[in-house]
Amino acid sequence: MTLLSIQDLNVVFPGKSGPVHAVRGVSIDVTRGESYGLVGESGSGKSTVLRAVAGLAPVSEGTITLDGQTLGRKRDRAFYRRVQMVFQDPYGSLHPRHTVDRVLSEPLAIHRMGDAEKRIARALDEVGLGQGFRFRFPHQLSGGQRQRVAIARALILEPEIMLLDEPTSALDASIQAEVLNLLDRLRVERGLTYVMVSHDLGVVAHMCERLSVMEQGRVVETLTRADLRALRATQPYTQRLLAASRGFTRADPVT
Amino acid sequence: MIGAARRDWLLTEAPASRRQARLGQSYRLWMAFSRNRLAMVGLGIVLALVAMAIFADVIAPYDPLRGGGLRTARLLPPSAEHLMGTDDQARDIFSRIVHGSRITLMVVALVAVIATPIGLLVGTCAGYFGGWVDTVLMRITDVFLAFPRLILALAFVAALGPGIENAIIAIAITSWPPYARLARAETLTIRDTDHIAAIRLQGASSARILWGHVTPLCLSSVIVRVTLDMAGIILTAAGLGFLGLGAQPPQPEWGAMIAAGRGYIIDYWWVATMPGIAIFVVSLGFNLLGDGLRDILDPKART
């Protein structure tokens, strides 16, 4: 059953030197409970698709449907209860003057959800941070801990869909694995639906059942995880990405 | 030992309550601030001014408004009896300066309380909403900025009538535009950050974002700017007093005191010089304090 459907999405930003067409006619359907990946290099428009769903980027054409309801220009509060986002840069996504406690209690206050104490404690435990972190400021946290706080902030509203914008690309390799495993576990425990953006095919292959490969604002190919594992890509661009993700291979020596 | 325990409690990496986190943060700022010796001198001067204003009645040895015998006590040079001498009405200048600190402090405090919120509100709204809101608010700001401050203050005082209250209103009205500009510039850099996007995604209203998320980040640079402007505000107030448009006689306002001593500056130098030194010291104090605050609150400006 399709939970989130994007049909023929176009996003055009007004730029200084003419409009920038960031997303050109992207269509994807995300089924409830699945994890969907968007892969592409920098500037391919993959993050813009997420931001358009979240209402942070202008939709110039096309429709975004959540659970059968078409989303308008303005997102209402109920929408944010259902859809939350985790940003790429954990150093920029937390307010530098707010404690973890404030970061987590504010969404509860906005949505007038009771039991703040219990919910905050639970959210911190769930992301593996514990009570000792509750009254710290972001500058007292490491990158991985900050990203855990950002995940807790998104989870505390008990959303159905999480939009993950390269949630681990700013973290080093060992922390990356921890955060990915955390996200995986949370999805199983809470029955979440993920839409995940990444430039790293390895991460997407680990996390997502299906993925779309984007290039210059277009979806060039949609694959399943099995396709990806078996290297069954039909498009040359995808094959190049796959080759790149296997790492550096020496060309045959010239004889 | 107790001191060390308290210090550890303040500096802990894992505070156990909201209050402890906030106090710890303040304590860290204070440690950074107190390392700057010049800033501490500035803070000392400002605190001395505040103490002087509070305890003026105790400190001042004579009545600031009523002088001694006009035949015997006029224009006496500084001595043990009259620390800073007496003026042409036979009033003790030291007592007048001590009482004048109340007027100075009132001007500074009221201007800060009136101008800072206006500037912040206008600036953050203009920066955050952009579009026509920005255009309208910033053009109004430009109109105020287009007039030289003292001239505009003079015009307001001329329209409202002379007096210290009107001088304060005039200075406040003319001093908010730079704060609005500053707050707008800060807001423009904050507006597009991920943490603002994140709170918008939580469904926060614009008012909540402006008040809880944008303003705290603008506040530090605005506070620094206000503190650095204090010297200018004191000078403007003194200038209005000097021109006879600020505090009215016999109020012991420092600018007015300089104006009164102008006629005798060659023969009785202390009459104009003493309040001049007072203005100088207090302006210097606010400037040093502002510099110190800038160093701790605005790490970007550090060279």
Contacts between the chains, C-beta under 8 A, distances in Angstrom:
chain1	res1	chain2	res2	distance
A	54	B	197	8.0
A	54	B	201	5.7
A	55	B	201	7.8
A	56	B	197	5.5
A	56	B	200	7.3
A	56	B	201	7.4
A	76	B	203	7.9
A	77	B	203	4.2
A	79	B	203	7.9
A	80	B	201	5.9
A	80	B	202	5.9
A	80	B	203	4.0
A	81	B	203	7.6
A	84	B	201	6.5
A	84	B	202	7.8
A	85	B	197	8.0
A	85	B	198	7.3
A	85	B	201	5.3
A	87	B	194	4.4
A	87	B	197	7.1
A	87	B	198	6.4
A	88	B	194	7.7
A	89	B	194	6.1
A	92	B	193	5.6
A	92	B	194	4.3
A	92	B	195	6.5
A	93	B	194	3.9
A	93	B	195	5.4
A	93	B	197	7.8
A	93	B	198	5.3
A	94	B	195	5.7
A	94	B	198	7.9
A	95	B	195	4.6
A	95	B	199	7.6
A	95	B	213	5.9
A	95	B	217	7.9
A	96	B	195	7.9
A	96	B	217	7.4
A	97	B	216	5.0
A	97	B	217	6.8
A	98	B	213	8.0
A	99	B	18	7.1
A	99	B	21	5.1
A	101	B	18	6.3
A	101	B	21	7.6
A	106	B	199	6.9
A	106	B	202	6.8
A	106	B	204	7.2
A	106	B	212	7.4
A	107	B	202	4.2
A	107	B	203	7.6
A	110	B	202	5.7
A	110	B	203	5.3
A	110	B	204	5.4
A	110	B	205	7.9
A	110	B	208	7.2
A	111	B	202	7.8
A	111	B	203	6.6
A	132	B	14	4.3
A	133	B	14	7.1
A	135	B	14	7.6
A	135	B	15	4.1
A	135	B	16	6.6
A	135	B	17	6.3
A	135	B	18	6.2
A	135	B	20	6.6
A	135	B	21	4.0
A	136	B	13	7.1
A	136	B	14	6.7
A	136	B	15	6.9
A	136	B	21	7.2
A	137	B	21	7.0
A	137	B	25	6.7
A	140	B	13	5.7
A	150	B	198	7.4
A	153	B	198	7.0
A	153	B	202	7.6
A	157	B	202	6.9
